[in-house]
């Protein structure tokens, strides 16, 4: 049988109550009519009817209240169960009106859907728990690998710090980092270096033009590479093959990193190969190597160069008179004079053979070249080394011939050498112990 709706049930109850009141009213009227006909007092009957009617009405009201309150109570109880986490609730909707059936059916669906969602969430939590364990395990493995790699990296950094001559500076050349290897070779401590300008290790023999070129290169964002002689804290020197790289962040230079390789021994070997063992001057081999480079340099800089050739006057007679050992001593003393006057960068003194020496100087005018040669000549004479058979002065003297090279000169290296040799020959022909300066070619 089809269940009534809530409205229908309400109407039925209202009609039942109305009919009951109608029947009660008829009963009262009938009782009053009988009392009049039979002549007795109707009060007791009326009171009894009244209480019977009231009882029935109360009973009907209670019945109606229970009919409405039961589904509400059940809904409330089940809602509290769900709030407490019990999702296994279900309404038997067959006992209720259509409206309550619809509401409770929706409630049942919500309960089922909630249970399904909870089960899904529980399943997902189980999966997430598994993933969490896997992730934690992976994190532990990763942390272990990172620790190992960090230890290896620190080992590499220690190796670099101990064995690589490296430093970092800011954009102004102030040292911000110096490796232990850099400290060892330079003789400075890290505290001595950090905060100081890199000029602290600059050797005075290195030309200013080299550093101008260096800064022009790295400040434009390019890498500079070259050989450089540096000064130690005790005034000593060492050679390094240097690469300087700009540190660039977001297109802006923030500093520079220099990596160096110690080539002091290599330079020493090279120096031994190009140095005359007895005098310590450069040898003829080095002259042949350097002269062409120097001529090209002065051409590029539109400067001048002088090749001076020196010869000890009557040196064969000196050896014959005083012995070859004394002659070697004379050559060493003259070499010291030449070293003194060629101490700047780009100035060279050579022993070309026997008692013949050569000097290359540049970037002067004609008058200064002549004055320098005259200083060398008089300094040798002032050594006052006895040479009784030397006609010019009864002491050891030298004759000097000078060949000049200008930017527009067309002379070759051989021609320049022959020119200097010819001027030396003229100095000897004109009485020795003198300087002859060739004319501009």
Secondary structure, 3 states (H helix, E strand, C coil): CCCCCHHHHHHHHHHHHHHHHHHHHHHHHHHHHHHHHHCCCCHHHHHHHHHHHHHHHHHHHHHHHHHHHHHHHHHHHHHHHHHCCCCCCCCCHHHCCHHHHHHHHHHHHHHHHHHHHHHHHHHHHHHHHHHHHHHHHHHHHHHHHHHHHHHHHHHHHHHHHHHCEEEEEECCCEEEEECHHHHHHHCCCHHHHCCCEHHHHECCCCCHHHHHHHHHHHCCCCCEEEEEEEECCCCCEEEEEEEEEEEEECCEEEEEEEEEEECHHHHHHHHHHHECCCCCCEEHHHHHHHHHHHHHHHHHCCCEEEEEEEEECCHHHHHHHHCHHHHHHHHHHHHHHHHHHCCCCCCEEEEEECCEEEEEEECCCHHHHHHHHHHHHHHHHHCCCECCCCCCCCECCEEEEEEEEECCCCCCHHHHHHHHHHHHHHHHHCCCCCEEECCCC
